[in-house]
């Protein structure tokens, strides 16, 4: 569904990139793990690579440590066709690390090393504003809202992108261990809620933000705001729900052998953005939107079949194979 790089408008992804240390064995605690595989991660970076892997044009804006891991991550972005023009390096702070426990069902638990890490120290004056202004879609999460100066950099980047006409895309990507409290997480995640035109939340994030135990239409629509064009609720192995001003519905999942859910939501978002960046009218035509969301569901499903996010992000041909087989 996605076109070649030369024909695509730019999708800029803002936020954190880090190293995930994933146990070599699933279903054990961090203490019990016999060893770890290092895997590049960070939701906004995953989205950028997902876009590029599908033939889109992507750039990443963020800050890495001026260390071996930081330069490795910048190299991985470039190897995957993502522009690194928006990356800064911090000589005084390390690249963030996360140790990830893989439960036997493929779900994850996190332990972070960020005190502070380089991504938290990005300042507004370090932003590549020309790059941000050239975005047709500007995508971000909420981890960059946790502390200053990164929070101010995030708000500035959003403002510049919006003024330049970009579509704002938001995936809160809740990571409670990083926040000082649940209350602060909810407050800050919702503080920029009414700016975004496309928002994707997981079923767990929906319940956290609304305080509801239900993942029904009424609960989802309590998060609706007038600037929104599309609200998505991903349901893991149950597919996704979509809401627009004019219609709503659900799209069935693809059933695969799940190994690791890391990056599945980012793959889904990347696929969606790739297919709306040059034609926002997709958001107003239900049949076409359903087709795009089926494609996005397929991307998310494929990403769960391998360990680690970035190695598992699919190409168009891999997605077509799954689509054609269903």
Secondary structure as GFF3:
##gff-version 3
##sequence-region A 1 326
A	DSSP	three_ten_helix	5	7	.	.	.	ID=ss1
A	DSSP	beta_strand	10	14	.	.	.	ID=ss2
A	DSSP	beta_strand	18	23	.	.	.	ID=ss3
A	DSSP	beta_strand	36	41	.	.	.	ID=ss4
A	DSSP	alpha_helix	43	53	.	.	.	ID=ss5
A	DSSP	beta_strand	57	65	.	.	.	ID=ss6
A	DSSP	alpha_helix	68	79	.	.	.	ID=ss7
A	DSSP	beta_strand	82	90	.	.	.	ID=ss8
A	DSSP	beta_strand	97	102	.	.	.	ID=ss9
A	DSSP	beta_strand	108	113	.	.	.	ID=ss10
A	DSSP	three_ten_helix	118	121	.	.	.	ID=ss11
A	DSSP	three_ten_helix	124	126	.	.	.	ID=ss12
A	DSSP	alpha_helix	129	133	.	.	.	ID=ss13
A	DSSP	beta_strand	137	140	.	.	.	ID=ss14
A	DSSP	three_ten_helix	143	145	.	.	.	ID=ss15
A	DSSP	alpha_helix	150	163	.	.	.	ID=ss16
A	DSSP	beta_strand	167	170	.	.	.	ID=ss17
A	DSSP	three_ten_helix	176	178	.	.	.	ID=ss18
A	DSSP	alpha_helix	182	191	.	.	.	ID=ss19
A	DSSP	three_ten_helix	193	195	.	.	.	ID=ss20
A	DSSP	beta_strand	198	202	.	.	.	ID=ss21
A	DSSP	alpha_helix	203	210	.	.	.	ID=ss22
A	DSSP	alpha_helix	217	221	.	.	.	ID=ss23
A	DSSP	beta_strand	230	234	.	.	.	ID=ss24
A	DSSP	three_ten_helix	236	238	.	.	.	ID=ss25
A	DSSP	beta_strand	240	243	.	.	.	ID=ss26
A	DSSP	beta_strand	248	251	.	.	.	ID=ss27
A	DSSP	alpha_helix	264	276	.	.	.	ID=ss28
A	DSSP	three_ten_helix	280	284	.	.	.	ID=ss29
A	DSSP	alpha_helix	286	303	.	.	.	ID=ss30
A	DSSP	three_ten_helix	310	312	.	.	.	ID=ss31
A	DSSP	alpha_helix	316	324	.	.	.	ID=ss32
###
